Amino acid sequence: MTLRYSTDIVIFGGGVAGLWLLNRLRQAGYNALLLESETLGGGQTLASQGIIHGGLKYALGGVLTGASQAIAEMPARWRAALRGEGDLDLSAVKTLSDHYYMWSNAGLRSRFKTFLGSKSLRGRIDAVPPAEYPAFFKAATVAGNLYRLPDFVVDTPSLLATLSVPVAQQLLHYDAPSLEFTRSAEGSIQQADFTAAGQQVAITARQFILTAGEGNKSLLEKCGLGSVQTQLRPLKMVHLTQPNMPEVYVHCIGDDFSMKPALTVTTHPQDDGSATWYLGGQLAEAGVEQSDAEVIADAKKQLASLFPWLDVNAAQWGCFLINRAEIAYDDNNRPDDAAMLVNHNVISAWPTKLTLAPVLADKILSHLQSADVVPGIHDPSIGELTQQLSAPVMGQPRWGSSS
Ligand SMILES: Cc1cc2nc3c(=O)[nH]c(=O)nc-3n(C[C@H](O)[C@H](O)[C@H](O)COP(=O)(O)OP(=O)(O)OC[C@H]3O[C@@H](n4cnc5c(N)ncnc54)[C@H](O)[C@@H]3O)c2cc1C
């Protein structure tokens, strides 16, 4: 027997984008279902460093574009949500660090870049007096400059857990290869057919929204929209875990001419009392071309040079490849804002950054309003559907596994 169900909106993909959006849609009165093929957050979201950015990256380039202005407002918007005063109540989300820092350990060029960064951020970066250094930098054995950014760091597992609670009844796990869409002659999607927990399911909806990260490509193909251009930009992230690992949240500005942080460090406490340092930045960009042993050797070298007082002799090291999934623009420009494309009743969407998930939801809600997609379909068989099928489970951060 096929289980049949109708709703206003079906979302594919339960990372931060899909879960944030589902919460906003629910608040706006829409009936919506989210279909997840793997685990919640198990794509990019749980691999991210959880930094809520305020636009340093763009400021280091010396240009304040529209997008960088938009991202500059994000730390304040997230902080309001974390206080329970924003568009979503994130007061249960754990903040790993209230501040994110920038460190340049020496050298005229890196100091210059740091200066440039602070100037174009117009007072939003504060030089930290040594007396106020966090414990790790107080112990520094080399001279350097420390700056405090408006950015801060959230614990992504607690973010996903908090986002999934209010919408728990609207989350379904399904078998992605079984998915088939029925399309109208003019190209709209009318129905999604798939199996879930061994059951055949048919769902009709007015709107289908794709927030499946890397999975958007194959979903777009199934929707007959294979011409939509997407791109993957890989990173090889390094992690090291040991007992008594100090808590550090910092971009380290390098001494070459690259305008990107050489190393981006976040610290993630583990259940056994140890902590993991998770390393991104240029290290992870360059690491894509390196073997695991090479990128780990590079990380060890950089840490020894940046933080000679750090002892990582007992650390377990690991690394893994992970793709950032984004829209691709014809002019080869990298997206720097949340992106959404509309084809008939299919919206494909990429937040580009975890930080920008709220902006993506704004854009989609505003599109729905302008396209006159108003809440209206309430099918009481939702209870039957969610009872018979299974909910997706929460993913695990990949930096938790050390080699
Ligand atoms: C290493 C790394 C570090 C990062 N650090 C930061 C950071 O510090 N700050 C920041 O702002 N951004 C950061 N980002 C970017 C950020 O992680 C992403 O922009 C964001 O998590 C994307 O969220 P998403 O929900 O669109 O995608 P994802 O988190 O990838 O979620 C997509 C979901 O869709 C599911 N799915 C896939 N295929 C299908 C299908 N066919 N049907 C149904 N579901 C499907 C997946 O299982 C997954 O759960 C980082 C990214 C990476 C890779």
The ligand as an ORCA input file, in Angstrom:
! r2SCAN-3c Opt
* xyz 0 1
  C      35.347     22.095      6.664
  C      34.303     23.171      6.641
  C      34.331     24.186      7.590
  C      33.354     25.176      7.567
  N      33.377     26.108      8.554
  C      32.430     27.062      8.564
  C      32.398     28.012      9.622
  O      33.194     27.972     10.554
  N      31.438     28.978      9.573
  C      30.523     29.049      8.562
  O      29.707     29.973      8.573
  N      30.506     28.131      7.563
  C      31.423     27.139      7.544
  N      31.415     26.189      6.568
  C      30.331     26.201      5.583
  C      29.088     25.540      6.181
  O      29.435     24.339      6.827
  C      28.068     25.251      5.080
  O      27.831     26.398      4.305
  C      26.726     24.805      5.667
  O      26.903     23.841      6.692
  C      25.872     24.206      4.559
  O      24.691     23.735      5.143
  P      23.628     22.934      4.299
  O      22.515     22.631      5.218
  O      23.324     23.655      3.020
  O      24.389     21.616      3.822
  P      24.799     20.290      4.593
  O      25.209     20.555      5.976
  O      25.776     19.611      3.698
  O      23.461     19.464      4.672
  C      22.905     18.814      3.563
  C      22.053     17.660      4.056
  O      21.383     17.087      2.942
  C      21.420     15.686      3.042
  N      21.243     15.118      1.702
  C      22.170     14.913      0.735
  N      21.589     14.388     -0.354
  C      20.262     14.274     -0.081
  C      19.139     13.818     -0.812
  N      19.248     13.357     -2.057
  N      17.928     13.851     -0.207
  C      17.784     14.312      1.051
  N      18.811     14.750      1.794
  C      20.041     14.735      1.231
  C      22.777     15.404      3.671
  O      22.803     14.126      4.268
  C      22.867     16.531      4.692
  O      22.285     16.178      5.927
  C      32.364     25.176      6.576
  C      32.321     24.172      5.609
  C      33.279     23.160      5.648
  C      33.210     22.054      4.634
*
